[in-house]
């Protein structure tokens, strides 16, 4: 993000989240405002990620999307379910997603943001 106001708002959202946790009303309003700025900057991936995030939070009063796996699957490879695999959702996952947005041009961050989009669409019942 090039817009200084957008960067400051993202930082504010991150600080509020760390201090107060997920407060639905405030968080959703801030995310909607951030999305407007991102749309003006023409960053479609962030605009979609932010929209899906605030819609998910409004609907569920929580952020239950897990942090994407570290290692993407190769085509045809199956997921191995292990009992000790920790699925991190909620505030920690949301904080991580916001940190990816701060440096969205990084290729790895972009891939993980796309994974968040896929997971949020799946949670909402939308086709990806």
N, C-alpha and C positions, 0 to 999 in steps of 0.2 A: 504494500500500500504506500502510495506516495503522499496522499493527503495527510497532513499533520494532525488535523482534527480527528480523522478516522483512527490514526495511530493512538492518539491520546484517549479516545473513547474505548478502544480495544484494551488499552492499559487499565483504564478505570474499571471496565467489566471484569478483567482478571483480578484486580485488587479487591473489588467488592465480593467476588466469588470466594477468594481465599479468606477474607475476613468474616463474611456473613453466610457463606454457603449459598445454596440455590434459593433465592427469593424470587418466586415466579414473576410477579408483577413488574418489579424493577428490571430484572434480567431480560424479560421479553421486550419491554419498551426500549432498553438500551440496544438490544440486538436488532430491533426494527430500525432504529436510528442509524446504527452502523451499516445495515444493509443498504439504506438509501445512499450513503456515502460510497459504498463499494460499487453500487450500480452506476453512480456518476463516474467512477474511475474505470468502468467497463471491465470488471473482473468477474466473469460469469461463475467460475467455480466457487469463489467466496460468497457471491450473492446466493447461489443455490444452497450452499452449506449452511449459511446463516439462516435462511428462510426455513429450511427443514429443521434446523435446531430449535428455533423459537416455536415452530408449530408443534414439534415433539414435546417440548417443555410445557406448552399451553395445554396440550391434550392429556399428558401423563402427570403433570405437576412434579416431574422429575426428569433426569436425563439418564435413561437406562440403556444407552448405546455403549457397547464395550470398546475399549481401546483396540485398534486393529492389531492383528498378529504381526510380530516382527518380521517373519519370513513369509513372503507371498508364496502361494502355491503355484507349482508349475501346472500347465494344462494337463488334465487327466489324473493328477495326484490327489489322493484322498486325505481328508483331515483325520489325524489320529487323535482320538479323544483320550486324554489322560486325566486321572483323578486329581493330580496335583497342579494342573494348569489353572492358574488364577485368572478369573475374568474380572477385569476392573471396569466398573461402570460408575455412574453418578457424577459427583462433583469432580473427582480426579480425572475421569475421562473427558469431561467438559473442559477442564483446565488444560488438558493436553491438546485437545482439538483447537482451542483458542491460541495456544502457543504455536501450533502449526500454521495458523493463519498469519501470524506476525511475520513469518518468512515463507509465504506461500509460493514464491518463485523457486525455492529449493525443490528439486525433482522428487526426492524422497518424501518431502512434506506434501507435495501435490498428490502423490500416489496414495498416501495415507488419508488425505482429505477426501479423495475419491472413494476410498473404502468407507469413510464415515457417511458420505452421501448414499452409497449403496445400502449400508446398514440402516440408515434412517428411513430410506424409501421402503426397504423390506419391512421394517417395524410398522410403517404406516399402511402397508398392504399395497404399495404402488409397484408397478413393474419397472425394472431397471433396464 
